[in-house]
Amino acid sequence: MAQSQNEERKAAINAMRKFQWGIISGMENALIAKVIDYNKKDHTADILPLANSSDGETSAQYLDIPVTENCYMLDEMIERLKPEFKRIDSETGSHLVDKLPKKKLMRKGVPVVAVVLDRDNDNWEGGRAVNTYTPNSSRVHDANDAIIVGVLGGDAKNG
């Protein structure tokens, strides 16, 4: 009888672990993805998560994902400063423009880190808005609420 209770206890623990795994594996929190397309005007990107599911199936693309400032701000600053650097180069014989990155940091094809927000962010104004908002749905940890927070790899010379 004791062996039977012990087996039942082990089976119950195993069932709870499987249940826990089922819940956790369904949550989306953070991911590494490839930028498929980047809209530099709206600072949004279409991305393809790089991790396949446990059965080898590839992920669907995430579309129109907001990109945080730190991913593109330097690119925009360099673009604004490049004419000044060219002018200085022509006047002084220096080579400042040659020392700038050859490619933009945020661009099609680069790997990025995206995080999935805890709640639906459809009613958030976006950008630098710090308004409180009421979520539009009961959606939690959903790919529709992802944002790109970083670009991986690259260097100061090649972008």
C-alpha positions in Angstrom: 0.0 0.0 0.0 2.8 2.4 0.8 4.4 1.8 -2.5 1.2 2.6 -4.2 0.8 5.9 -2.4 4.4 6.8 -3.2 3.8 6.1 -6.9 0.7 8.2 -6.8 2.6 11.0 -5.2 5.4 10.8 -7.8 2.8 10.8 -10.6 1.1 13.8 -9.1 4.4 15.7 -8.9 5.2 14.7 -12.5 1.8 15.9 -13.6 2.3 19.3 -11.9 5.7 19.7 -13.5 4.2 19.0 -16.9 1.4 21.5 -16.2 3.9 24.1 -15.1 6.0 23.5 -18.2 2.8 23.9 -20.4 2.1 27.3 -18.8 5.7 28.6 -18.9 6.3 27.4 -22.5 3.3 29.3 -23.7 4.6 32.6 -22.3 6.6 34.9 -24.5 9.1 37.1 -22.6 12.2 37.9 -24.7 13.6 36.6 -27.9 16.4 37.0 -30.4 15.2 37.8 -33.9 16.4 38.9 -37.3 15.2 42.2 -38.8 13.3 41.5 -42.0 12.3 45.1 -42.7 12.9 48.4 -40.9 10.8 51.5 -41.2 13.2 54.3 -40.1 10.5 57.0 -40.3 8.2 55.2 -37.9 10.9 53.3 -36.0 9.2 50.0 -36.4 10.5 46.7 -37.7 9.2 43.4 -38.9 11.2 40.6 -37.3 11.6 36.9 -37.5 12.4 35.1 -34.2 15.4 32.9 -34.6 14.5 30.1 -32.1 12.4 27.3 -33.6 9.8 25.7 -31.4 10.7 22.4 -29.7 9.3 20.5 -32.6 11.5 22.4 -35.1 8.7 24.6 -36.5 9.9 28.1 -37.4 8.1 31.1 -35.8 5.9 33.5 -37.6 7.1 37.0 -38.2 6.2 39.8 -35.8 5.1 42.9 -37.7 5.4 46.6 -36.9 7.4 46.1 -33.7 8.4 49.5 -32.1 12.1 50.1 -31.8 13.6 51.8 -28.8 15.7 54.9 -29.3 19.0 53.3 -28.3 18.8 51.1 -31.4 18.7 54.0 -33.9 19.7 57.3 -32.2 23.4 57.0 -33.1 22.5 56.3 -36.7 20.5 59.5 -36.9 23.1 61.6 -35.1 25.8 60.3 -37.6 23.6 61.2 -40.6 23.1 64.7 -39.3 26.8 65.2 -38.5 28.2 63.6 -41.7 27.9 66.9 -43.8 29.9 68.7 -41.0 32.5 66.1 -41.0 32.9 66.2 -44.8 33.3 70.0 -44.6 35.9 69.7 -41.9 37.7 66.9 -43.9 37.8 69.1 -47.0 39.1 72.1 -45.0 41.7 70.3 -42.9 42.6 67.2 -44.9 41.4 65.1 -42.0 39.6 61.8 -42.5 36.7 62.0 -40.0 34.1 60.6 -42.4 36.3 57.5 -43.0 36.2 56.7 -39.3 32.3 56.6 -39.2 30.6 53.2 -39.3 30.1 51.9 -42.8 26.5 50.7 -42.1 23.7 51.8 -39.8 23.4 50.0 -36.5 19.6 49.4 -37.0 19.0 47.9 -40.4 17.5 45.0 -42.3 19.3 41.7 -41.5 20.7 42.5 -38.1 20.0 40.4 -35.0 18.0 42.1 -32.3 16.6 41.4 -28.9 12.9 41.9 -28.5 10.9 41.8 -25.2 7.3 41.0 -24.9 5.4 43.4 -22.6 3.3 41.9 -19.8 0.1 43.6 -20.9 -1.7 44.7 -24.1 -0.1 48.1 -25.1 -2.6 49.0 -27.9 -3.9 52.0 -25.9 -0.5 53.4 -25.0 0.4 56.5 -27.0 3.9 55.3 -27.8 7.1 57.3 -28.2 8.0 59.3 -25.1 4.4 59.3 -23.8 4.2 58.6 -20.1 0.5 58.6 -19.8 -1.3 55.9 -17.9 -3.6 53.8 -20.0 -6.1 51.0 -19.7 -5.2 47.9 -21.7 -7.5 47.3 -24.7 -7.9 43.6 -23.9 -6.9 40.9 -21.3 -4.0 39.9 -23.6 -0.8 39.1 -21.6 2.7 38.1 -22.7 1.6 38.2 -26.4 3.8 38.8 -29.5 1.5 41.7 -30.4 3.0 43.6 -27.5 6.7 43.2 -28.3 9.3 46.0 -28.6 12.9 45.8 -29.8 15.3 46.9 -27.1 18.7 46.2 -28.6 20.8 45.3 -31.6 23.3 42.5 -31.3 26.8 42.2 -32.7 28.4 44.7 -35.0 31.1 47.2 -34.1 32.0 50.9 -34.4 33.7 50.4 -37.8 31.2 48.2 -39.7 28.0 49.0 -37.9 
